[in-house]
Amino acid sequence: MSQSNNTTPPSSEKLQKVLARAGLGSRREMETAIADGRVKVNSQVAKLGDRVEARDKVSFDDRPVTLRPEEEVPRRVIMYNKPEGELCTRKDPEGRRTVFERLPRLKGERWIAIGRLDINTSGLLLFTTDGELANRLMHPSTQVEREYAVRVMGDVKREHIVAMVDGVMLEDGPARFTDVQEFGGEGINTWFHVVILEGRNREVRRLWESQGLTVSRLKRVRYGNIFLDKRAKAGEWVELSQDEVDDLATLANLETRKVPELTPDEKNRWSRDKHKRRPVQAMRKPKPRRG
């Protein structure tokens, strides 16, 4: 195990990066796990700032972790259409539904969320098995566009739009929309599409609130070059195609990689999960009999 210093061997990597690449969670989640003492390197409790090499033995919650070079990590991505009322967390102490309960099960890997949506926001969520892809697509330096459909309560004036595009100061720093388009509506409820380049907590809502306006509905419809479409209804997921995954990799400045084909066992398991976890549809009234 190497410590963080000026003589770091070129073959070593940050521990949280290696753990994320192994599909155990995002880099941020792995940093928390390291700080909590859940990670060991060569039988010693790891610390933030530690680096590892291929020869090191790493364990997570006392289970060995297979260290794989980046090019060997399976890169799968699924699109999930999140309904309102679900949490973007793996477990909720209050027993509320989480987005991870809906996803197809993996063996030896975990789905890593590319960004988050709050409980009252619906729409597009992306999940991947590739921790490096997730990290790059979420990092502010990548400048990935996120587009939202927003229903706003209140009298929206031109000066409100100009202010939010020019930028306003929120409690955690400056924020702005890079684009705002009106999409119609009546009265005090008007729909807009807005674009931001970061994923800060409640950023879209807070920008509108800075103008004395309230967001009554919020739905993410695009992340980078992936649009929410009819393939995934609310509460459902779909695996992205090779071309779509390659587009995301290019956006993240990563080499493209072949999406692994599902084994027959995985196909059966994913099919069962999709059928089993489909949201309950509203009951339809029976049609009147003829004659």
Summary of the structure (lengths in Angstrom):
residues: 291
radius of gyration: 21.7
end to end distance: 81.0
largest distance: 87.9
contacts: 806
relative contact order: 0.14
helix: 25%
strand: 27%
